[in-house]
Amino acid sequence: MVLVTYAVCRMVIFLAFVIIITWGGCKRRNKLRNFQQNGGSLLKHQKIRIFREKELEKATEKYDKSRLLGQGGSGAVYKGVLADKSVVAIKKPNEIKQLQREIIIMKEFQHEISVVSQVNHKNVVKVLGLCLETKFPLLIYEFIFNGSLFDHLHVKRSVMLKSWANRLRIAAKTSLALNYLHSIADPPIIHRDVKSTNILLDENFTAKVSDFGASVLIPSGKSAVVTKVQGTRGYLDLEYLITGLLTVKSGVYSFGVVLMELLTGQKPILKQRNPKENVNFIQYFISSVEQKEHFSGFDELRGC
């Protein structure tokens, strides 16, 4: 009886060992498959850091809600603290079950990777590396400590923005980034979603353009592309909105809207009590200037 019990125990232990080994092997194979599908064989030879899934989970406390910095249509951004105490921002795609949506997100992230890996400018948020072991690749960016221009203008009403010099410096640095994307990058890049939310401010309140998920590369020899209209209401170039023809002028228009935000402290859409009566701020601004009317927004900004 004792021998039978001993034999059964050995068998149970053996089976448990086999299950653990098999499960571990499956997990490693899944990570390897994800790595290959996400372009690992090509990217591992480039000068970009490849992060492990485990170190990012540890850095974000398994993507705890307290680490969430922001969330958009394709993914969420988390604050992470690496083992060497450096702080990063990790862009993680949303978990979507539908296959078609999964394919779309994969394409969006692969597109963003292809764009940001080509960009190198001090006023563009720098990509530090990738994680390719997950189902969708993760993007790891430098962490920008002071948040977005939108928050400083419309939420915090920051004291820093009482200075015209600071507002003009933010505008100038943003324009340098856009000039680089439009005129120096090869091929040229149109951001397609320039707005105050995507302009981040570092510890010195230096502006850095972020989020290239919607950007478009202009093919060699062309100055425009026809594409599905994408962007944020209030910042969209009306010509692009109507025709779908995207040029660098569309990015310049959006930047012009940001300039109006900086000058006045107003959002691009002036909300009224009745949502149907909401006013396009740019039209209101231009009309006020043309008619030489007193524009209260400037006075309001000085006193913010």
VOTI-296190 format. One record per residue: x, y, z of N, C-alpha, C in turn. Coordinates in steps of 0.02 Angstrom, whole numbers, plus 50000, padded with zeros to 5 digits. Layout:
REM residues N
XYZXYZXYZ;...
END
This chain:
REM residues 304
500424993950000500005000050000500445006350000;500965006150041501425011850046501785012849980;501975007249948502325007749883501865010649830;501235008749831500755011349782500665018949791;500585020949855500515028149870501125032049847;501715029149861502335032449841502375033249765;502165027949730502175028049657501695033149629;501105033649660500605038649638500875045649648;501195046949705501475053549720502005055449669;502435050549654502955051849604502655053449536;502115049849519501785051049455501475058049453;501145060049509500835066749512501365072149505;501925071149542502475076149539502755076449468;502835070749436503105070549368502635074249319;501975072849325501485076049281501475083549292;501515085749355501525092849371502135096149339;502705092649344503325095249315503255095949239;502965090949208502865091049135502415096849115;501865097849153501395103349139501735110049145;502135110949198502485117349208502975118649151;503355113549132503845114349078503485115949012;502945112348999502565113448937502265120448935;501975122648992501675129248995502205134648985;502785133749018503325138549010503575138748938;503605132848906503825132548837503345136048790;502695135048802502175138348761502215145948768;502335148148830502375155348842502975158348806;503545154748809504145157148774504035157248699;503695151948673503565151748601503105157348580;502595159048621502145164548605502525171148602;502975172148651503375178348651503825178748590;504125173048572504555172848513504155174248450;503555171248445503125172548387502925179848383;502735182848440502575189948441503165194148420;503755192348445504365196048429504495196048353;504415190248322504525189748250503985193448211;503355192648231502805195948195502845203548200;503105206048255503165213248266503795216148235;504155212148196504735214748160505385214248199;505415209848248506005209348291506635207648253;506595203248204507185201048168507515206848131;507115211948112507385217748077507615223148127;507205224248179507335229748225507915228348273;508035221848288508555220448338509245222448315;509335223448250509985225548224510045233148218;509505236748233509525243948230509695246848298;509885253248298510095256448360509485258848400;509095254048422508515255648463508455250148516;508305252248577508295247448632507675243048628;507765236648638507215231948640507095230048714;506515231848739506335230648809506005223848817;506095220848875505755214648892505075216148922;504605211648911503925212548936503915213049013;504325208849045504335208549118504565215149148;505085218249118505345224349148504845230149142;504435230049089503925235249082503345234149129;503165227849140502635226349189502855228549259;503485227349275503745229349340503775236949344;503965240149290504035247449289503375251049299;502825247849277502155250949282501725247749335;502015243349376501635239549426501055235949392;501235232449337500755228749295500205233349269;500415239049245499975244049214499405245949261;499605247649322499125249749372498795256349351;498165257149370497785263149350498115269549375;498465269149430498795275149457499365277549412;499595273249366500135275049321499875277549253;499215277649244498925279649180499015287249170;499325289149114499435296149098498895298849051;498645294649008498135296848960497915291048916;497345291848883497075286548842496745289348780;496885286148723496585288148660496235282348627;496065283248562495695278148527496075271648517;496725272148506497115266148491497485263348551;497595267448603497975264748659498025269448718;498355267048770498435270948831499185272048844;499345277348880500035278948897500125278548972;500625274848994500755273849065501445276549084;501485278949145502135281049173502485274849200;503125274149182503505268449206504165270649237;504375267149289505025268449321505445262149313;505975262649273506395256849259506855255249318;507195249649312507635247249366508175252249383;508415256149333508935261149345508645267849369;507995267949386507635273749412507455278949359;507625277549297507425282249244506675281649231;506355287349215505625287549205505475287649131;504995283649110504815283149039504055283449032;503825284548971503115284148954503015278248908;502565273748925502465267548887501785267748854;501785267348787501155267348749500935260248737;500365258448765500115251548763499445251548726;499375247448673498745247248636498165244548678;497565246848662496975244248696496885236848681;496615233248728496465226148718495805225648681;495835223748619495235223148577495165215948553;494565213148558494465206148540494325205148466;493985209948435493795208948365494415208848321;494455203848277495035202848234495175208948190;494635211648159494725217248114495035223248150;494785224548211495045230148250495765228848271;495925222548286496615220748304497095222348246;496885220648186497305221948127497415229448118;496885233348129496935240648123497435243448173;497385241148236497835243548289498545241548273;498645235448250499315233148232499625237748178;499225239348128499465243648074499635250648100;499205253248145499315259848173499965260148212;500085254948253500695254848293501315253748250;501275249348201501835248348157501995254648118;501465258248099501555264548064501905269648109;501675270148172501985274848218502715273148230;502865266648236503555264548245503975266648185;503725265648125504105267348065504235274848060;503775278848087503865286148085504355288448139;504215286748202504615289348257505335286848255;505455281048225506135278548220506565282748173;506235286848131506595291148084506695298248110;506325299948163506325306848187506865307948240;507245313248231507765315048280507805322548285;507425325448332507425332648341507285334248414;507625339248441507575340748512506885343048533;506475345248485505795347448502505265342448481;505475336148472505015330648460505145325448514;504625322848545504705317848598505095311848570;505605309948606506065304848582505825297848600;505845293248552505685286248565506315282848591;506255279448647506835276248679506905268848659;506335265748643506375258748625505705255548614;505705249048607505105245248592505085238848634;504485236248642504405229448669504025225548617;504325219948595504035216148540503775209348563;503815207948627503605201448653502855201048663;502515206648666501795206848677501435205948611;500775204748615500385203548554500445209548506;500385215548534500505221548496501155224748522;501565227648478502175230848502502025236748548;502445237848598502385243548643502915248648626;502745254948629503215260348617503425263548683;504065264448692504325267548753504625274248735;504335279648763504555286448750504895289548811;505275294848799505525298748855504925301648892;504985302248957504435304848998504505312449002;503965316048985503965323348986503605325549050;503975328749095503755329649164503185334649174;503125339649131502645344949146501985344349107;501865338649077501215337649045501115341648981;500485342448962500325345548898500185352948903;500275356348847500115363448842499375364548856;498955359948834498225360348847498095360948921;498405356648961498295356749034498505363449064;499075366049042499325372349070498875378249049;498585377848990498155383348966497455383048995;497165377148995496445376549009496265373249075;496735369849106496585366349169496945369849227;497595370249222497995373149277498015380749276;497915383749217497995391049208498655393149239;499195390049214499855390649244500115397749247;500435399349302500755405849312501285406949258;501625401549238502145401949187501895405249123;501245404349108500975407149046500765414449052;500865417549109500745424749115501275428649077;501835425449064502385428749028502305427748953;502275433448916502245433048843502865429448816;503435430548847504065427448824504005419848826;503695417148879503615409848884503145407148831;502595410748819502125408448768502445408748699;502815413948685503145414548620503695409248612;504035407648667504555402448663504245395648648;503675394148678503325387948663503125387648590;502865393248564502665393548494503265392648448;503825395848465504425395448422504705388348421;504725385048478504995378248481504545373348444;503895374348449503425370048413503515370948337;503605377248317503695378648245504335375448219;504865375148260505485371948240505375364448227;504985361348271504835354248263504445353048199;503935357148185503535356248125503935357748062;504375362748065504805364148008505255358247993;505505355048045505925349048036505525343548002;504915342348026504505336947999504315338347926;504155344647911503905346447844504465347347793;505045349847814505555352047766506215348247770;506375345447828507035342347836506995334747837;506485332047869506395324747872506335321947800;506615316147789506595313047723506345305847728;505725304447706505255309047673504915313647724;504635319247699504285323947743503715320547781;503575322947841503065320047884502535325347901;501905323647890501365328047912501055324847974;501075328348029500855325548093500125323548091;499705327648064498985326648054498565327348118;498865328648175498465329748235498825334748281;499055340248251499385345448291498855348948333;498945348848399498485352048445498845352948512;498555356948556498895358548619498975352348663;498545347348655498595341148694499225337348674;499435337948610500015334248585500655338348587;500645344048621501245347948633501405347448707;501945343948723502135342748792502685347648814;502715348848879503205353548906503655349948956;504315350348945504775346948990504905351049053;505405348949093505535352249157505745359549149;505985361449090506175368349075505635371949035;505045368649029504485371248990504665372148917;505105367748893505265367548822504745363048787;504485365548731503955361948695504225355948656;503865350448659504035344448620503395341548590;503405340448525502825337748490502795330148500;502195327548514502125320348528501565317348487;501505310648491500965306548462500945306848386;501295302048356501335301748283500905296048254;500405293848293499975288448271499565289948209;499425296448197499015298348140499425301448084;500075301748092500505305348044500535301847976;500735305647926500775303147857501445305047828;501755300247794502375301547758502205303647686;502495309147664502375311547596502835307747548;502555304347498502975300547451503465305047414;504035302247395504545306047358504265309047294;504405315347283504185318747222503485321447225;503135320547282502455323047289502415328147346;501925332647342501845337747393501195336847432;500795331847412500155330747445499945323447437;499505321147481499215314547476498475314947490;498095310647457497375310147472497285304747524;496965306447578496895301647634496235302647669;496045297747708495445298247749495555303847800;495065308247806495135313947851495195311547923;495725313947955495845312048025496145317848062;495945318948123496195324448163495695326148217;495765332048245495335334148301494925340248282;494285339848296493815345248280494065351848310;494045357048269494285363548291494985365148266;495375359948254496065360748230496135358948156;495615355848128495655353348059495635358848007;496085358447960496085362947902495455361647862;495065366947849494415366047815494495363347744;495015365247709495125362747641495255355147642;495665353047690495795345947698495155342247719;494765345347761494145342347786493655341147728;493645345647680493175345147624493435340547569;494085341147552494365337647494494725331147511;494975330547573495375324747592496095325247566;496265330947535496935332047509497375334947564;497875331147584498295332947641498965335747617;499135341747640499785344747625500085347447690;500705349947685501015352847745500615358947769;500245362147723499835367947742499305365947794;499085359647791498595357347840498895357447911;499525355347916499875355547980499995362648004;500145367147956500255374147973499605377347998;499045375547968498395378047991498265376048063;498375369648077498265367148146498725370748195;499345372048174499805375748216499545382848228;499235385748177498935392348184498395392548237;498005387048241497495386548293497825386448362;498375382648368498735382448431498995389348450;499235393148401499455400048414498895404348443;498295403448416497725407248442497565405148514;497645398848528497565396548598498065399948644;498685400248621499205403348661499085410748672;498825414148621498705421248625498115423048670;497615418748670496995420648703496795416248763;497075410348767496865405848820496195402548807;495935403248746495285400348728495375393648692;494885389248699494885382948662494645384148591;494815379648543494625380648473493875380848461;493485377648504492765377948498492495381548560;492185387348548491895391148603491205388348619;491145385248677490515381948695489995386848719;489385386048693488815390048713488345385748755;487845388848783487355384948823487005379748780;486855381648718486565376948671487125374148627;487275367548632487825364648594487785365948519;487175366648493487095367948421487345374848402;487435379148451487655386048437488395387048452;488765381648464489485382248477489835385948420;490305390148437490625394648389491335392148374;491515392148309492205390648290492635396748308;493115395648352493495401148379493905404848326;494175401248278494585404348226494165409348185;493555407348167493115411848129492955418048170;492825417048235492665422648280493265427248286;493855424348293494465428348301494605432548238;494575429348179494705432948116494195438448106;493565436948120493045442048112493165447948158;493375446648219493515452048267494085456348244;494615453248217495195456948193495015461148132;494645458148085494455461648024494015467648039;493565466948088493115472348105493395477048158;494025475648177494375479748226493985480448291;493655474848309493285474848371493755473248429;493565475548488493955473948548493885466448561;494465463048568494445455848580494635454548652;494155452448691494255451848763494735446248782;494845441548736495265435848752495965437748772;496255443048741496925445148757496965447648828;496485451748849496475454348917496395448748967;495975443748949495855438148993496495434149003;496895433448950497505429648954498005433049000;498065439648995498535443249037498385442349111;497735441449124497535440949195497465433849220;497665428849177497545421949198498005419749254;
END
